[in-house]
């Protein structure tokens, strides 16, 4: 499944790395593209959207 989430608090590449690591902890095989410029995170994952959203929020970056 491919998800595209807007993460308003993602301001820099360090934020993008934190978000990517949070997702990879719950789905090591996920393909993640996090762009601080557009504030979009594109994720190819086998996990549900709610699980991904929770992982991102737990890292301090709630998605819209």
C-alpha positions as CSV (number, residue, x, y, z in Angstrom):
1,X,0.0,0.0,0.0
2,X,1.2,3.5,-0.8
3,X,0.4,6.3,1.6
4,X,1.1,10.1,1.2
5,X,0.9,12.1,4.4
6,X,1.3,15.8,5.0
7,X,3.5,16.4,8.1
8,X,3.4,20.2,8.9
9,X,6.1,20.0,11.6
10,X,8.8,18.5,9.3
11,X,11.1,21.4,8.8
12,X,14.5,19.9,7.8
13,X,16.4,16.8,6.7
14,X,16.9,15.8,10.4
15,X,13.1,15.8,10.8
16,X,12.8,13.6,7.7
17,X,15.4,11.2,9.1
18,X,13.5,10.9,12.4
19,X,10.3,10.2,10.6
20,X,11.9,7.6,8.4
21,X,13.5,5.8,11.3
22,X,10.2,5.8,13.2
23,X,8.5,4.1,10.2
24,X,11.3,1.7,9.7
25,X,11.1,0.5,13.3
26,X,7.6,-0.8,12.6
27,X,8.2,-1.8,9.0
28,X,11.8,-2.4,8.1
29,X,10.9,-3.1,4.5
30,X,9.1,0.2,4.0
31,X,10.1,2.5,1.2
32,X,10.0,6.1,2.4
33,X,10.4,9.5,0.7
34,X,10.2,12.4,3.1
35,X,10.5,15.9,1.6
36,X,10.8,18.8,4.1
37,X,10.2,21.3,1.3
38,X,6.7,20.0,0.5
39,X,6.2,18.5,4.0
40,X,5.0,15.3,2.3
41,X,6.0,11.8,3.3
42,X,5.4,9.1,0.7
43,X,5.5,5.5,2.2
44,X,5.2,2.1,0.5
45,X,4.3,-0.2,3.4
46,X,2.5,-3.4,4.4
47,X,1.3,-1.7,7.6
48,X,-2.0,0.1,8.0
49,X,-2.3,3.8,7.7
50,X,-3.3,4.2,11.4
51,X,-0.1,2.2,12.5
52,X,2.1,4.5,10.3
53,X,0.4,7.6,11.5
54,X,0.9,6.5,15.1
55,X,4.6,5.8,14.5
56,X,5.1,9.3,13.0
57,X,3.1,10.9,15.8
58,X,5.1,9.0,18.5
59,X,8.3,10.5,16.9
60,X,6.8,14.0,17.5
61,X,5.5,14.7,14.0
62,X,1.7,14.3,13.8
63,X,0.5,13.9,10.2
64,X,-2.6,15.8,8.9
